[in-house]
C-alpha cells in the first residue's frame, strides 16, 4: 500500500472515530432530552451508531473528487448535504426520531450541524499540525542539503578531490 493510501486510511479512521464520538454524544443528549434520564437504550443502538458513523465517513470520498468539483465550498456543501441525508435516513430506518415531531427534527438538524463543524474542525487541526510538521522537516532537509552543497562548493574551490571529503 502506497504512502498516500496509508495517509488516506489513517485520515478516514481518525474521521470515523471523531464521528462516533460526536454521534454518541448526540445520542446521549437526544435520549436525555426526549426520553428522560431514566431511559434504557437497547444494544442495537450501539451498532446503529457505528453504522451511521461509517456511512457518514464515506462522505469523505467526496473530497477525492476535487478535480471534478473545482470549488472547495461546493464540495463542503455537498458533503454536508450527504451527511444530513445519511443521518436523517438512518434515523428513520432505525426509528431514532418521529418524522412528525418538529422539535426532534430541529434538534437533529442542529446536532448534525454541530457534529459536522466539530469533526471538520478537528480534522482540519490534525491536518494543519501534520502540514506544519512536514514543513519543518522539509526546511531541515533543505537546510542540510544547502549546507552540504555549500561545503561541496567550498571544497571544489579549494581544489580538494571529492574523495577526500
C-alpha positions in Angstrom: 0.0 0.0 0.0 1.4 3.4 -1.0 2.1 6.2 1.4 -0.8 8.3 0.1 -3.2 5.4 0.6 -1.9 4.8 4.2 -2.4 8.5 4.8 -6.0 8.5 3.5 -6.8 5.3 5.5 -5.4 6.9 8.7 -7.4 10.1 8.0 -10.6 8.1 7.4 -10.1 6.1 10.6 -9.5 9.4 12.5 -12.6 10.9 11.0 -14.6 7.7 11.8 -13.6 7.8 15.5 -14.4 11.6 15.7 -17.8 10.9 14.1 -18.5 8.0 16.5 -17.7 10.3 19.4 -20.0 13.0 18.1 -22.9 10.7 17.4 -22.6 9.0 20.8 -22.7 12.5 22.4 -25.7 13.5 20.3 -27.5 10.2 21.0 -27.0 10.6 24.8 -28.2 14.2 24.6 -31.2 13.3 22.3 -32.3 10.4 24.5 -31.9 12.5 27.7 -33.9 15.4 26.3 -36.7 13.4 24.6 -36.9 10.2 26.7 -35.7 11.3 30.1 -32.6 10.4 32.1 -34.0 7.1 33.2 -34.3 5.8 29.7 -32.6 2.5 28.9 -31.0 2.0 25.5 -31.0 -1.2 23.5 -27.7 -2.7 22.5 -28.7 -2.3 18.8 -28.3 1.4 19.2 -24.5 0.9 19.6 -24.4 -1.0 16.3 -26.6 1.7 14.7 -24.2 4.4 15.9 -21.3 2.6 14.3 -23.2 2.1 11.1 -24.3 5.7 10.7 -20.8 6.8 11.6 -19.4 4.6 8.9 -21.9 5.8 6.3 -21.0 9.4 7.2 -17.3 8.7 7.0 -17.8 7.5 3.4 -18.8 11.1 2.6 -15.2 12.0 2.8 -14.8 10.3 -0.5 -16.4 13.4 -2.0 -13.2 15.2 -1.3 -11.4 12.8 -3.6 -13.5 14.3 -6.4 -11.7 17.6 -6.2 -10.7 17.6 -9.9 -14.3 17.2 -10.8 -15.7 19.7 -8.3 -13.5 22.8 -8.8 -14.8 24.8 -5.9 -14.0 23.6 -2.4 -17.0 25.3 -0.9 -19.3 23.4 -3.3 -17.6 20.2 -2.1 -18.2 21.1 1.5 -21.9 21.9 0.8 -22.4 18.6 -1.0 -20.6 16.8 1.9 -22.9 18.4 4.5 -26.0 17.5 2.5 -24.7 14.0 2.2 -24.1 13.8 6.0 -27.6 15.3 6.7 -29.3 12.8 4.3 -27.3 9.9 5.8 -28.2 10.8 9.4 -31.9 11.6 8.7 -32.2 8.5 6.5 -30.5 6.2 9.0 -32.5 7.8 11.8 -35.8 7.0 10.0 -34.6 3.4 9.3 -33.6 2.9 12.9 -36.6 4.8 14.3 -34.5 7.2 16.2 -37.0 10.1 15.9 -40.6 10.7 14.9 -40.7 12.3 11.5 -43.8 14.3 12.5 -42.1 15.8 15.6 -40.9 19.3 14.7 -38.8 19.5 17.9 -37.0 16.3 17.2 -36.3 17.2 13.6 -35.0 20.6 14.6 -32.9 19.1 17.4 -31.5 16.5 15.0 -30.7 19.2 12.4 -28.7 21.3 14.9 -26.9 18.2 16.2 -25.8 17.3 12.7 -24.6 20.8 12.1 -22.7 20.9 15.4 -21.1 17.5 14.9 -20.2 18.4 11.3 -18.5 21.6 12.4 -16.7 19.9 15.3 -15.4 16.9 13.3 -14.4 19.2 10.4 -12.5 21.5 12.7 -10.8 18.5 14.5 -9.7 17.1 11.1 -8.5 20.5 10.0 -6.5 20.9 13.1 -4.9 17.5 12.7 -4.1 18.2 9.1 -2.7 21.6 10.0 -0.3 20.1 12.6 0.7 17.4 10.1 1.5 20.1 7.5 3.5 22.2 9.9 5.5 19.1 10.9 6.2 18.2 7.3 7.2 21.8 6.5 9.6 21.8 9.5 11.2 18.5 8.3 11.4 19.8 4.7 13.1 23.0 5.9 15.6 21.0 7.9 16.2 18.8 4.9 16.7 21.7 2.6 19.0 23.5 5.1 21.0 20.3 5.4 21.1 19.9 1.7 22.0 23.5 1.1 24.7 23.3 3.8 26.1 20.2 2.1 26.1 21.9 -1.2 28.0 24.9 0.2 30.6 22.6 1.7 30.9 20.8 -1.7 31.3 24.1 -3.5 33.9 25.4 -1.0 35.8 22.1 -1.3 35.6 22.3 -5.1 37.0 25.8 -4.9 39.8 24.7 -2.7 40.9 22.1 -5.2 40.3 19.1 -2.8 39.2 16.0 -4.6 35.7 14.8 -3.9 37.1 11.5 -2.4 38.8 13.4 0.5 35.6 14.9 1.8 
